[in-house]
Amino acid sequence: MNAYKSPLPGVEDWGRCGVMGIVNVTPDSFSDGGLWLDPGLAVAHGLELVAQGADVVDVGGESTRPGAVRVTAEEELRRVLPVVRQLAAQGVTVSVDTMRAAVAEAAVGAGARIINDVSGGRADPLMVPVAARTGVPFVVMHWRGQSASMDDLATYGDVVGEVIDEVERQMDAVVSGGVDPAQVIVDPGLGFAKGREDDWALLARLDAWSRLGRPVLVAASRKRFLGTLLADRTTGELRPARARDAATAAVSALAAAQGAWAVRVHEVPATADAVRVEAALRGARG
């Protein structure tokens, strides 16, 4: 997978796996809900992530955790736009994490340079035209349904082959809708309609995504499959979400080694170090 040479419009080529830092402007995200709900705190956190080594700050105003209930478009806009506008004004490369075309278009107007749609353009029929019209990079993630029901959709025979096939079909649909193929980023959708073994299988075969010829975003940060792996040996209790950052950094290094374009994380410093170590090792190998 040749992810480091990715001619994405309006996004710098970092020469290594990039780091996308998460700013959830939500009260109910699974590991940091409510921490950055105030716009001023969200902006300060985004700037802190950049200072710690993030290349992109991904701003979202709606939780997509399993079982999450959707907020209104008006509420999502109220949460997201001030944060996007202020971060972009300070030179930050901002991504907007949304399934709504109206939010995506308004965020790009406010300075966002990437649309990160976990539905890959399926949740809102107007999203693909917005992505085409704005011309910014567009993340097409593997998605089988809304958060409230996605755990019931995690049924696979060959998870790697099926997920790649489904993303390829959606990528074709997005391109048919007017999006330039050079805009497309693909995402395996770890944790979305996936069991824990499915997540590990997808991480083990990131090389298989090379057939799509597009940069790959890996979003494993603090997810349930890591909590299960690190569960207490005595009680079986899952490792708390905010105590999964070391494992997240390990996944980031492994994803970088397989050519991931970027990794999306809550806690930046360890992952920023990990991808730079991987890049140095890759360089030493020639």
Disulfide bonds with the S-S distance in Angstrom:
none
